[in-house]
Amino acid sequence: MHKNFITLGLLIIGLSSCQEITTDSSVHVHLDGRSKPKVLVLDIIDHSQSSLPWDLSLELSEKIKDNLKNFGTIYLKDSLALHENVDSHELAKQIQKKPSFDSHIVFDCEFIVAIEVIEHVLTPIPEKKNPSHPQAQSQSFSCKTRIKVFDVRHETAQLILSEIVSHEGFVPWQLSTIDYKKTHYLTKQYKITPIGLGHKTLSQTIAKKIEDYVLLAKSR
């Protein structure tokens, strides 16, 4: 009877272990067993002096990471992948200025991404005013980012992508007076605003570039 209890206990432990391995594998590997590249996206640096009433870097970061997760081709690491003495925000600032660093500051990570917002402006278009609504004026919308992707699988990080990715858009006068304090990025209405749609397109473009370069480097 005692042996049966021991056997049953070992069986339960074994099944629990298998459960953990299966769950872990479903995150880190593809269905065919190939490992997904492990990617850390650093805190986004915003140098755009955006007039939006929220943290632009936080919004874009969430959107880019959501796109990368939806692709299903990479595994996103969190800030725990960094050495305990390294701050994600400060590291992002450092490598935007000087694109090199020692890979030993990253644990169990293969690629690291640094993104900087360098421009976010709404510019009035004088010739497209509405005479009946002087306060409403069409605008041009521009958002530019600088993205850098590093391969940190070796002792010294290797820069595999450095590019400025931008989005240009047009805001008709009918939509130029949207109050973004009320229609902020956490509301459903924001998703169909010119800014919301522009950020969505830009985030998709950035995420796709990251995926393409990471997968290409991983395959070599």
C-alpha positions, -999 to 999 in steps of 0.1 A, spaced: 0 0 0 29 23 9 46 16 -24 14 24 -42 13 59 -26 49 65 -35 43 54 -71 12 76 -73 31 106 -59 60 102 -84 35 99 -112 18 132 -102 51 150 -100 61 136 -134 29 148 -149 33 182 -134 68 185 -148 56 175 -182 29 202 -180 54 229 -172 77 218 -201 49 217 -225 37 252 -215 73 266 -217 79 250 -251 48 264 -265 61 299 -258 98 295 -267 96 272 -298 76 267 -329 53 237 -334 81 220 -354 105 223 -326 126 252 -339 135 277 -312 122 312 -316 147 341 -314 147 358 -280 142 395 -284 143 423 -258 127 456 -268 142 484 -246 122 513 -233 113 537 -262 130 571 -260 108 601 -269 127 632 -282 98 644 -303 83 669 -278 49 656 -287 19 677 -278 -2 646 -270 -15 645 -234 -1 610 -227 32 591 -229 38 586 -266 67 562 -259 44 540 -238 17 539 -265 40 530 -293 59 504 -271 26 486 -264 15 486 -300 49 474 -313 51 446 -288 15 436 -295 23 433 -332 55 412 -325 35 389 -302 8 385 -328 33 375 -355 41 344 -333 76 341 -347 97 355 -319 98 353 -281 97 386 -263 119 389 -232 113 414 -204 137 437 -186 149 408 -164 170 398 -194 193 428 -185 220 428 -158 205 440 -125 228 471 -127 216 481 -161 185 503 -166 166 497 -198 158 533 -204 194 545 -199 208 517 -221 184 528 -249 197 563 -246 233 551 -246 231 529 -277 212 555 -297 241 578 -293 269 552 -296 258 520 -313 279 495 -294 279 477 -261 292 445 -244 268 416 -248 275 404 -213 250 428 -199 222 408 -215 211 374 -200 195 347 -221 187 370 -250 197 369 -286 185 403 -300 179 437 -285 159 465 -300 163 503 -293 137 527 -306 138 565 -305 109 588 -315 126 618 -332 96 637 -346 59 639 -339 43 670 -354 10 683 -367 15 711 -392 -14 734 -402 -21 737 -440 -31 774 -445 -45 769 -480 -70 743 -467 -90 764 -442 -128 762 -439 -142 797 -442 -173 788 -421 -151 772 -393 -119 794 -390 -107 774 -360 -107 742 -381 -78 738 -404 -64 708 -423 -31 695 -411 -2 673 -422 9 647 -397 45 634 -394 60 608 -370 96 597 -374 114 570 -354 149 557 -354 152 519 -348 183 499 -341 184 461 -338 215 443 -323 226 407 -324 239 399 -289 246 362 -294 283 370 -294 307 387 -270 303 420 -287 269 432 -299 265 435 -337 243 462 -352 221 445 -378 196 472 -385 197 510 -382 170 529 -400 146 558 -397 110 547 -401 84 574 -406 47 579 -413 32 608 -431 -5 615 -430 -32 640 -437 -58 653 -412 -89 669 -429 -102 700 -412 -133 681 -401 -111 660 -378 -85 686 -368 -103 698 -337 -105 663 -320 -99 667 -282 -72 641 -275 -76 646 -238 -110 630 -241 -102 608 -270 -70 594 -256 -52 562 -268 -70 540 -243 -104 548 -257 -122 529 -285 -128 562 -304 -91 569 -306 -85 539 -328 -103 556 -358 -87 591 -353 -60 603 -377 -34 600 -350 -46 566 -338 -46 552 -374 -12 567 -380 4 552 -349 -12 519 -358 4 519 -393 38 531 -380 39 504 -352 31 477 -377 58 488 -400 84 489 -372 74 455 -359 76 440 -393 111 454 -399 122 440 -365 108 406 -373 124 405 -408 159 414 -397 158 392 -366 146 361 -385 172 367 -412 200 369 -387 187 339 -367 187 318 -399 224 324 -405 
